[in-house]
Amino acid sequence: DTAVSQTPKYLVTQMGNDKSIKCEQNLGHDTMYWYKQDSKKFLKIMFSYNNKELIINETVPNRFSPKSPDKAHLNLHINSLELGDSAVYFCASSQHENSPLHFGNGTRLTVT
Amino acid sequence: AQSVTQLDSQVPVFEEAPVELRCNYSSSVSVYLFWYVQYPNQGLQLLLKYLSGSTLVKGINGFEAEFNKSQTSFHLRKPSVHISDTAEYFCAVRGRNAGNMLTFGGGTRLMVKP
């Protein structure tokens, strides 16, 4: 059973469109995250969310918004996609703040 | 706030040779330290972690790392690498204060040659 699963695995879309990436974890973890990995493999935290608090990296454009229907899900919605949004997006979860992160396999987003 | 520097973007090494991947960090507070590995087209997997106690930590696949507080380093080592160790390795740090998020280094590509 996959612990952290993301869909879709690949997403190709045009500039200006709105898209969502879904993430689910079956580990019972309290906190979920979204990371962006650029073409140079650099990983940047975008959001951290638990049932109490959303922490947003201030450098993330407000076109990006996390949506959590319940504790096991944290979806990423992106409005008005731009070419620079092309990257691999990783969802992750952890039990506590000092616990390791469990990552999904990523969603490769290509904006044309 | 904290930052992580991985000094080598690529490390080529022959199979069965030892390897060290370097990681230095900066932080205004005490930290937790981690190493993750990323195989092609996959997410990151935890190799090992330092939370407290012994400064030498052992992880999966024969890797180990040593926390050096005075040098603010957390270098990753393996005495004998295999072809299957070829991957991207990421050092990461998280401040012990509540609300801190995990910050990654830029990654080091380990290339093991036969």
Interface residues (C-beta under 8 A of the other chain):
Chain A: V4 Y33 K40 K41 F42 L43 K44 I45 S48 E53 I55 N57 F90 A92 E97 N98 P100 L101 H102 F103 G104 N105 G106
Chain B: Y32 F34 Y36 Q38 N41 Q42 G43 L44 Q45 L46 K49 L51 E88 F90 R94 R96 A98 G99 N100 M101 L102 T103 F104 G106 G107 R109
